[in-house]
Amino acid sequence: MKKNFIISVNNTEDVNNVAKKLRDLGCKIDTISSFSGIITGSTELLLKELEIEGVKYVEEEREVKEM
């Protein structure tokens, strides 16, 4: 099952290198924010498998619903 993710990188200068590594793992990258060091995308992998070198944290992207 495909999961959407949000990744924060340790060093904003490495955000494009981390995104390339994630693509090489088979992830679909939706957005890369060089300023904030955030990458969003989707994957069939376990989110734990995305904790590669340069990644600060990984979390599943959730939809925020209006109350």
N, C-alpha and C positions, 0 to 999 in steps of 0.2 A: 504494500500500500504506500502510495506517495505521501510524503510529509513535507509541509512547508517549514522552512527554518529561518532563523535570524542568527547571524554569527557576528561576534565582535572580535577584532584582531588586537593583538598586543601592541603593535606598532602601526600607526596609520600609513607609514611609508611602505609597508609590506602588503597592503590590502590587495593589490592586483596580483601579486605572487601567490597569495593564499587562494584567491579566486581561481587562478589557473590550476592550482593543485586540486581544488574541489571539482573543477570541470574534468580533470584527468581521472578523478574517482567516479565520474558519471553523473555528477550533480548538474542540474540546470540552474544557472545563475540568472536571477531576475534583475537585481540592482546591486551596484557597488558604490558606496559613498566613501570617496577618498578622504574627505574632510573629517568624518566621524569614525571611519574605520569599521563600517557596518556592511555586511553582505547579506542579501536575502536570496532565497531560491527554494528549490525542491529536490527531493531525493527519494530513492527506494531504500537506501541504506538506513541502518540504525543511526540515530543522531550521535550516539557515542563514537561511531566510526568517523565522524567529522571532526573530532578533537585532534587535529593534526598540528604539527609545529606552526607556531604563529597565531593560533586561535586562542583567544582569551576565554570565551564561553560560547556555548551553543544552546539555543532553546527553540522549542517548537513555536512557530508563529500561530497565534490564535486570532480568531475573528472577534472583534469587539462589537457587541450588539447593543443597540439602544434600549434603554429600559422604559 
